[in-house]
């Protein structure tokens, strides 16, 4: 599973991230699985920047609560302070480019697996709502909501190459919010690939 956000206009291409330890991944999954922190990241992704007061008003929380969660997100380099707008107790924040691929669950420590599983359940809930919205709002091939379902034959190498090309397409056609052209809207995209069970055609025992 991969998560990512586009880099800001003018920002350098991020260097390859250092390999996270199991403890660091556990803390990351717990942060991303926290409903309020997800809402804060979503707000920053949509609006570009905010301070604790703005977030408190928009999300229905106290400014003390939003300030605490902003600091925690900053500790994990998911957001950063905007120095040119901050002063005194007034601290403004923006999201940072982020990309992370979850490792094989079989290699995870128990606490890491539990945190990753909780995060996955939250993602499934959010993605299910998005799936239903896409179908409700579909207005034909010329509309904003688009739905595509397909099946084909691939080798594992083919699939991995397809995923790389998919990411390149996102990078090519997507725009950071502050440089998006007129008429652009934030679009939520999801990609899943799941092969048929092994041996299904031959009547052999099935499995991953």
DRENLO-739140 format. One line per 3 residues: number of its first residue (from 1); for each residue x, y, z of N, C-alpha, C. Coordinates in steps of 0.1 Angstrom, whole numbers, plus 5000, padded with zeros to 4 digits. Example, Ala and Ser with C-alpha at 12.3 -4.5 7.8 and 13.67 -1.06 7.14 Angstrom:
! DRENLO-739140
1 = 5132/4943/5078/5123/4955/5078/5132/4967/5078 ~ 5128/4978/5071/5137/4989/5071/5129/5000/5079
//
This chain:
! DRENLO-739140
1 = 5009/4988/5000/5000/5000/5000/5009/5012/5000 ~ 5005/5022/4992/5013/5034/4991/5005/5046/4993 ~ 5010/5056/5001/5003/5069/5003/5013/5079/4998
4 = 5007/5090/4992/5016/5101/4988/5008/5114/4986 ~ 5016/5125/4987/5010/5138/4984/5019/5145/4974 ~ 5014/5154/4965/5022/5161/4955/5031/5171/4962
7 = 5043/5173/4956/5052/5183/4961/5047/5197/4957 ~ 5051/5207/4965/5046/5221/4963/5054/5227/4951 ~ 5048/5236/4945/5054/5243/4933/5067/5249/4938
10 = 5078/5248/4930/5090/5254/4933/5099/5246/4943 ~ 5092/5236/4950/5100/5228/4959/5109/5218/4952 ~ 5121/5215/4957/5129/5206/4951/5123/5192/4951
13 = 5127/5184/4942/5123/5170/4942/5128/5163/4955 ~ 5119/5157/4963/5123/5152/4976/5133/5140/4974 ~ 5143/5139/4982/5153/5129/4982/5146/5116/4986
16 = 5152/5104/4982/5146/5092/4986/5146/5091/5001 ~ 5135/5088/5008/5134/5088/5022/5143/5077/5028 ~ 5148/5080/5040/5156/5069/5047/5146/5058/5051
19 = 5152/5046/5052/5144/5035/5056/5139/5036/5070 ~ 5126/5035/5072/5121/5037/5086/5122/5024/5094 ~ 5124/5026/5107/5125/5014/5115/5111/5010/5118
22 = 5109/4998/5124/5096/4993/5128/5089/5003/5138 ~ 5097/5008/5147/5091/5017/5157/5086/5030/5150 ~ 5094/5035/5140/5090/5047/5133/5078/5045/5125
25 = 5077/5033/5118/5065/5030/5110/5053/5029/5119 ~ 5055/5023/5131/5043/5021/5140/5038/5035/5144 ~ 5047/5044/5147/5043/5058/5151/5036/5065/5139
28 = 5041/5063/5127/5035/5069/5115/5021/5063/5113 ~ 5019/5050/5114/5006/5045/5111/4996/5049/5122 ~ 5001/5051/5134/4992/5056/5145/4988/5070/5142
31 = 4997/5078/5137/4993/5092/5134/4984/5092/5122 ~ 4987/5085/5112/4978/5085/5100/4964/5079/5103 ~ 4964/5070/5113/4952/5063/5117/4943/5071/5127
34 = 4949/5082/5132/4941/5091/5141/4931/5099/5133 ~ 4918/5098/5136/4908/5105/5128/4910/5120/5127 ~ 4914/5126/5138/4915/5141/5138/4928/5145/5130
37 = 4939/5137/5131/4950/5141/5123/4948/5139/5108 ~ 4940/5128/5105/4936/5127/5091/4928/5139/5086 ~ 4919/5144/5094/4911/5156/5090/4920/5168/5089
40 = 4930/5169/5098/4939/5181/5097/4947/5180/5084 ~ 4952/5168/5081/4960/5166/5068/4951/5169/5056 ~ 4939/5164/5057/4930/5166/5046/4927/5181/5044
43 = 4925/5188/5055/4922/5203/5054/4934/5210/5048 ~ 4946/5206/5052/4958/5213/5047/4960/5209/5032 ~ 4957/5197/5028/4958/5193/5014/4948/5201/5006
46 = 4936/5204/5011/4926/5211/5003/4929/5226/5003 ~ 4933/5232/5014/4934/5246/5016/4948/5252/5016 ~ 4958/5243/5016/4972/5248/5015/4978/5251/5028
49 = 4972/5258/5037/4978/5262/5050/4967/5265/5060 ~ 4971/5265/5072/4962/5268/5083/4970/5270/5096 ~ 4964/5276/5106/4969/5276/5120/4960/5269/5129
52 = 4963/5267/5142/4955/5260/5151/4941/5266/5153 ~ 4941/5279/5152/4928/5286/5154/4918/5283/5143 ~ 4923/5284/5130/4915/5281/5119/4910/5267/5119
55 = 4919/5257/5122/4916/5243/5122/4906/5240/5133 ~ 4907/5247/5145/4898/5245/5156/4884/5249/5151 ~ 4883/5261/5145/4870/5265/5140/4864/5256/5129
58 = 4872/5252/5120/4867/5244/5109/4864/5230/5112 ~ 4871/5224/5122/4870/5210/5126/4862/5208/5139 ~ 4858/5219/5145/4850/5218/5157/4857/5213/5169
61 = 4870/5217/5170/4878/5213/5181/4884/5225/5188 ~ 4890/5223/5200/4897/5234/5207/4910/5237/5200 ~ 4915/5250/5201/4927/5253/5195/4939/5246/5202
64 = 4937/5243/5215/4948/5236/5222/4949/5222/5216 ~ 4938/5215/5213/4938/5202/5207/4944/5202/5193 ~ 4940/5211/5185/4946/5212/5171/4961/5215/5172
67 = 4965/5224/5181/4979/5228/5182/4987/5216/5186 ~ 4982/5208/5195/4989/5195/5199/4991/5186/5188 ~ 4981/5183/5180/4982/5174/5169/4990/5180/5158
70 = 4990/5193/5156/4999/5199/5146/5014/5196/5149 ~ 5017/5198/5162/5031/5196/5166/5035/5181/5164 ~ 5026/5172/5167/5029/5158/5165/5031/5154/5150
73 = 5023/5160/5141/5024/5158/5127/5037/5164/5122 ~ 5041/5175/5128/5054/5181/5124/5066/5173/5128 ~ 5065/5166/5140/5076/5158/5144/5078/5146/5135
76 = 5068/5142/5128/5070/5131/5118/5072/5136/5104 ~ 5074/5149/5102/5077/5155/5089/5065/5153/5079 ~ 5053/5153/5084/5041/5152/5076/5037/5167/5072
79 = 5040/5176/5081/5037/5190/5079/5049/5198/5083 ~ 5050/5211/5079/5060/5220/5084/5055/5234/5087 ~ 5061/5241/5095/5057/5255/5098/5061/5264/5087
82 = 5053/5274/5085/5055/5285/5074/5062/5296/5081 ~ 5075/5298/5081/5082/5308/5089/5078/5322/5085 ~ 5075/5325/5073/5072/5338/5068/5058/5343/5073
85 = 5050/5334/5078/5036/5337/5082/5035/5336/5098 ~ 5045/5329/5104/5044/5326/5118/5051/5337/5126 ~ 5046/5340/5138/5052/5350/5147/5046/5349/5160
88 = 5054/5349/5171/5049/5348/5184/5042/5334/5186 ~ 5029/5335/5191/5022/5323/5193/5014/5319/5181 ~ 5015/5327/5170/5007/5325/5158/5016/5316/5149
91 = 5013/5303/5147/5021/5294/5139/5012/5289/5128 ~ 5017/5291/5116/5010/5286/5104/5017/5274/5098 ~ 5009/5264/5093/5015/5251/5088/5010/5248/5074
94 = 5018/5240/5068/5015/5234/5054/5019/5220/5054 ~ 5013/5212/5045/5017/5198/5044/5030/5197/5036 ~ 5037/5186/5039/5049/5183/5032/5047/5171/5022
97 = 5055/5171/5011/5054/5159/5002/5057/5147/5010 ~ 5049/5137/5007/5050/5124/5015/5047/5113/5006 ~ 5055/5102/5007/5053/5090/5000/5058/5078/5008
100 = 5050/5069/5010/5054/5057/5018/5047/5045/5013 ~ 5055/5034/5012/5050/5021/5008/5050/5012/5020 ~ 5039/5006/5024/5038/4997/5035/5046/4984/5032
103 = 5054/4979/5041/5062/4967/5038/5053/4954/5039 ~ 5058/4943/5036/5051/4930/5037/5046/4928/5051 ~ 5033/4927/5054/5029/4925/5068/5036/4913/5075
106 = 5040/4903/5068/5047/4892/5074/5060/4896/5081 ~ 5066/4907/5077/5078/4912/5083/5076/4921/5094 ~ 5064/4925/5098/5061/4935/5108/5061/4929/5122
109 = 5065/4937/5131/5064/4934/5145/5049/4935/5149 ~ 5045/4928/5160/5031/4928/5163/5024/4941/5165 ~ 5031/4951/5172/5025/4964/5174/5024/4972/5161
112 = 5035/4970/5153/5034/4977/5139/5023/4971/5131 ~ 5021/4958/5131/5010/4952/5123/4997/4957/5128 ~ 4995/4958/5141/4982/4963/5147/4979/4977/5143
115 = 4990/4986/5143/4988/5000/5139/4985/5000/5124 ~ 4992/4992/5116/4989/4993/5101/4975/4987/5098 ~ 4971/4977/5106/4958/4971/5103/4947/4982/5107
118 = 4949/4989/5118/4939/4999/5122/4938/5010/5111 ~ 4950/5014/5106/4950/5024/5095/4943/5019/5083 ~ 4946/5006/5079/4939/5001/5067/4924/5001/5069
121 = 4919/4997/5080/4905/4997/5082/4899/5011/5081 ~ 4906/5022/5085/4901/5035/5083/4901/5039/5069 ~ 4912/5035/5061/4913/5038/5047/4901/5031/5040
124 = 4898/5018/5043/4888/5011/5037/4874/5018/5039 ~ 4872/5023/5051/4859/5030/5053/4858/5043/5045 ~ 4869/5050/5044/4869/5063/5037/4868/5060/5022
127 = 4875/5050/5017/4875/5046/5003/4861/5041/4999 ~ 4855/5033/5008/4841/5028/5004/4831/5040/5002 ~ 4832/5050/5011/4824/5062/5009/4827/5069/4995
130 = 4840/5069/4992/4844/5076/4979/4838/5067/4968 ~ 4839/5054/4969/4834/5045/4958/4819/5048/4956 ~ 4811/5049/4966/4797/5051/4965/4795/5065/4959
133 = 4802/5075/4963/4801/5088/4958/4804/5089/4943 ~ 4814/5082/4939/4818/5082/4924/4806/5076/4916 ~ 4800/5066/4921/4789/5060/4913/4776/5069/4914
136 = 4774/5075/4925/4762/5085/4926/4764/5097/4917 ~ 4776/5102/4916/4779/5114/4909/4783/5112/4895 ~ 4783/5100/4890/4787/5097/4876/4777/5103/4867
139 = 4782/5111/4857/4773/5117/4847/4778/5115/4833 ~ 4784/5103/4831/4788/5099/4818/4803/5102/4816 ~ 4808/5099/4804/4823/5100/4802/4828/5114/4802
142 = 4819/5124/4801/4823/5138/4801/4822/5144/4814 ~ 4818/5137/4825/4817/5143/4838/4829/5143/4846 ~ 4828/5149/4858/4840/5149/4867/4842/5135/4874
145 = 4831/5129/4878/4832/5116/4884/4835/5105/4874 ~ 4845/5097/4875/4848/5087/4865/4850/5073/4873 ~ 4845/5063/4867/4846/5049/4872/4851/5040/4862
148 = 4862/5033/4865/4867/5023/4855/4870/5010/4863 ~ 4866/4999/4857/4869/4986/4862/4874/4977/4851 ~ 4885/4969/4853/4890/4962/4842/4897/4949/4848
151 = 4900/4940/4839/4907/4928/4842/4915/4924/4830 ~ 4927/4919/4832/4936/4915/4821/4947/4905/4827 ~ 4955/4900/4818/4965/4890/4822/4978/4898/4822
154 = 4986/4896/4833/4999/4903/4835/5008/4893/4842 ~ 5021/4895/4839/5031/4889/4848/5033/4898/4860 ~ 5041/4893/4870/5043/4902/4881/5052/4914/4877
157 = 5061/4912/4867/5069/4923/4862/5060/4933/4855 ~ 5051/4928/4847/5041/4937/4840/5034/4946/4850 ~ 5029/4939/4861/5021/4947/4870/5030/4957/4877
160 = 5042/4954/4881/5050/4964/4887/5053/4975/4878 ~ 5056/4973/4865/5058/4983/4855/5046/4992/4854 ~ 5034/4986/4854/5021/4993/4853/5020/5003/4865
163 = 5023/4998/4877/5022/5007/4889/5031/5018/4888 ~ 5043/5016/4883/5053/5027/4881/5048/5037/4871 ~ 5042/5032/4860/5037/5041/4850/5024/5049/4855
166 = 5017/5042/4864/5005/5049/4870/5010/5061/4878 ~ 5020/5059/4886/5025/5070/4894/5031/5081/4886 ~ 5037/5078/4875/5042/5088/4866/5031/5096/4859
169 = 5020/5089/4856/5008/5096/4851/5002/5106/4861 ~ 5002/5102/4874/4997/5111/4884/5006/5123/4885 ~ 5019/5121/4885/5029/5132/4886/5028/5141/4874
172 = 5025/5135/4862/5024/5143/4850/5012/5152/4849 ~ 5000/5147/4853/4988/5154/4851/4983/5161/4864 ~ 4989/5158/4875/4984/5164/4887/4992/5178/4889
175 = 4985/5187/4897/4991/5200/4900/4991/5202/4915 ~ 5002/5208/4921/5001/5213/4935/4990/5223/4935 ~ 4983/5224/4947/4972/5233/4948/4974/5247/4945
178 = 4986/5253/4949/4989/5267/4947/4992/5271/4933 ~ 4995/5261/4924/4997/5264/4910/4987/5257/4901 ~ 4976/5252/4906/4966/5245/4898/4960/5255/4888
181 = 4958/5252/4876/4952/5261/4866/4937/5264/4869 ~ 4932/5274/4864/4918/5278/4865/4909/5266/4861 ~ 4899/5264/4869/4890/5253/4866/4894/5240/4872
184 = 4906/5239/4878/4910/5226/4884/4903/5224/4898 ~ 4900/5212/4900/4894/5207/4913/4903/5196/4919 ~ 4902/5195/4932/4910/5184/4939/4902/5171/4935
187 = 4910/5162/4930/4904/5149/4925/4910/5138/4934 ~ 4901/5129/4939/4906/5117/4947/4906/5105/4938 ~ 4918/5099/4937/4920/5087/4929/4925/5076/4937
190 = 4920/5064/4934/4925/5052/4941/4928/5041/4931 ~ 4938/5033/4934/4942/5022/4925/4944/5010/4933 ~ 4938/4999/4929/4940/4986/4935/4942/4975/4924
193 = 4950/4966/4927/4953/4955/4918/4953/4942/4927 ~ 4944/4932/4923/4944/4920/4931/4943/4908/4921 ~ 4953/4899/4920/4952/4888/4911/4942/4878/4915
196 = 4937/4870/4905/4928/4859/4908/4936/4849/4917 ~ 4930/4841/4925/4937/4831/4933/4945/4822/4924 ~ 4957/4818/4929/4966/4809/4922/4959/4795/4920
199 = 4960/4790/4907/4955/4777/4904/4940/4777/4901 ~ 4933/4788/4901/4919/4788/4899/4915/4782/4886 ~ 4923/4784/4875/4919/4779/4862/4921/4764/4862
202 = 4932/4759/4868/4935/4745/4868/4928/4736/4878 ~ 4920/4742/4887/4914/4735/4897/4923/4731/4909 ~ 4935/4738/4909/4944/4735/4920/4940/4742/4933
205 = 4947/4739/4944/4944/4747/4956/4947/4762/4954 ~ 4938/4770/4959/4940/4785/4957/4947/4791/4968 ~ 4952/4803/4966/4959/4810/4977/4965/4823/4971
208 = 4972/4831/4979/4977/4844/4975/4989/4842/4965
//
